[in-house]
Amino acid sequence: MKAEDDPVDQSPPDQMRATVDAIRHLESAVTGAGWTEGVVLRYGAFYGPGTNFSLGPEGTMVEAIRNRQFPLMGKAGGVWSFIHIEDAAEATVNAIEGSGHGIYNIVDDEPAAVAEWLPVAARAVEAPAPRRVPRWLGRLFAGESATMMLTEARGASNAKAKRELAWTPRHPSWRDGFATGLG
């Protein structure tokens, strides 16, 4: 799992390079050179009302899962960290109103491999089981960025945010959150 002091990906795929460079720049600008009170929040994958992982019309991830367009690629070993949108909002308020400074991972307590969470998500939205595709085929259709997210991503720890921001997610596990929080 990634902690806040772990560097952001040093060699991202070309499609992600500009985004990763922007993240590095923003984090440096907010936490470096004389900023003693700057706060950066690194959120996990949002789910819940109004997000792209919801049952509402904005739920593009849910639609992809329902249409079997979100496969288990290769060993599906990429580890994702999730956060319910309400927990993200509460952590944000705590960070703004609290005495925290620096970088915080705002994620739930249970990072999980795609092979573990995607079938649970499919059941939660009453979708067919996700397809399995070899990594080479997934890369051909989805590109290198998606392939890395599905096969190599590392989850994040929320220990620092819980300790320094006096925050505990109300949805500590995506398992419970998916079952009750996609509305």
Secondary structure, 3 states (H helix, E strand, C coil): CECCCCCCCCCCCHHHHHHHHHHHHHHHHHHCCCCCCCEEEEECEEECCCCCCCCCCCCHHHHHHHCCCCCEECCCCCEECEEEHHHHHHHHHHHHHCCCCEEEEECCCCCEEHHHHHHHHHHHCCCCCCCEECHHHHHHHHCHHHHHHHHCCCCECCHHHHHHCCCCCCCCCHHHHHHHCCC
